[in-house]
Amino acid sequence: MLPSYCWRGSFENAEVNALHAEAFRTRLYADDEWNWAHHLDRHSLGWVTARDGARLVGFVNVVWDGLTHAWVQDTMVTGSERNRGIGTEMIAIVRAECQKAGCEWLHVDFDDDLGGFYLRSCGFQPTSAGLIRLT
């Protein structure tokens, strides 16, 4: 079955927290520790949900400066559904929605092992960037 995608789709906090814990191999945050709706409302241009029926199988957040720059944040696909094009389709939706919003640039940071996904599959171009570890 092909997933359904939705820009600014509805979600339950617990299901995104569970997907986040799986995708990034972190602990599962409790609802009172991290509230996705609260943070998305304050900082995001939007997000994409991918569902197989009622089950959330993918999610990506898009933060922005409110004008011309947007950033892909927290691209997540559940392990059992990876390599099916879900992430690529979510990024295509992000790109189209950012263009509709008047954004001129879409940024993404990623670990080296995700270069093939972002550069080849999604069409990002490599750039130079800087990073300072704060902890």
N, C-alpha and C positions, 0 to 999 in steps of 0.2 A: 504494500500500500504506500502511495506517495504521501509525504507529509503535507499539511496545509500550513501556509505562512501568513503572518499578520503583522503589519506595521502597527506598533503601539498596541499589540494584542494584550488581552487580559491574562493574568497569571496569579497564582497564589504564592505568597512569599516563601512558604516552606518548599515548594517544588523548585523554585529558582535557587534557593539555598542548597538543596540536595544536588541539583545539577552542577552548581558551582563547586561544591566539595568534591564531586567526582571528577570534573574536568580539570581542576587545578590541584587535585590531591591534597586538599586542605581539610581541616576539621569541619564538621557540619555546624554552621552557626545557628543559634536559636533565633526565633523571630524577634525577641527583644534585644538581640545583639546587632542585627543587621536587617533593616527594613528596606527592601528594594524599592517599593513604591515611593517612599519618602525621598530617597536619594535620586531616583529617576525624575521625580517631579521637580526637584531643585536644580539638577545639573544636566539633564539629557534633552537632546533634540528628539530622541525617540529610541525605540528598540524594536527588535523583531523576535517574535515567538515562532517556533516550528513545532507542530503537534502531529503526532500519529494518533488519530482519534482524540481522546481526551488527554493523552500522555504527552507532557512536555519533553521533546527530544532535542530541542535546540533553542538558544537564546543569544542575542548579541545586543549590547548597549552602545549608544552613540552619544557621547558628550560633545558639547560645542561651546564656542565663545560667544554665541548669540549673533554672529554676523557671517563670517566667511570661512572659518575653520571648524571642522568636525573631526572627532577622533573615535576610532573603533575601540571599544573597551569590552573585555570579558566575552569574547567569542567562545561559546560552549556548545558542544554536541555530545550527547550521551554516548558512552563507549560502544554500545551495541549497534549504534546507527552511524558510526563514522565511516568515511570513505564511500558515502552514497551521494555526495554532492549537496548535503544539507547546509554545511558551512558556506560553500560557494554561493548557493542560492540566497542565503541570508545576507551575505555581503553585497550581492547584486541589488537586493532590495534596499539595503542601506545606501548604496551609491545613488540609486534613483531618487530616494527620498531626500537625501542631502542636496542633490541638484535642485529638486523642487523647492527646497527651503532657501535656495539662493547661495548655498555654500560653494566656495571656489576650490577648496582643498579638503581632501579626506586623508587623515593621517592614521598610521597604525604602528605600534611598537610590538615586536615579537621576539621570542627566543629563536636561536639559529635553526632548531629542528622544525620550525614552522615556516621557514622561508619559502619552501616549495608551494605551500598552500597560499600564502599571501602574494608572493611574487608571480608564480606561474598560473595558479588557478584563479586568483582574484584580480590580477592585473596591476597590482601596486608596483611602483618603481623603487629601486633601492635609493636611499639617501644617507647622508651623514647625519648623525645625531649625537648628542651628549647625554651622559647619565651620571648622577652623583648618588651613591648609596648613603642614606641618612640614618640607617640603624646598624 
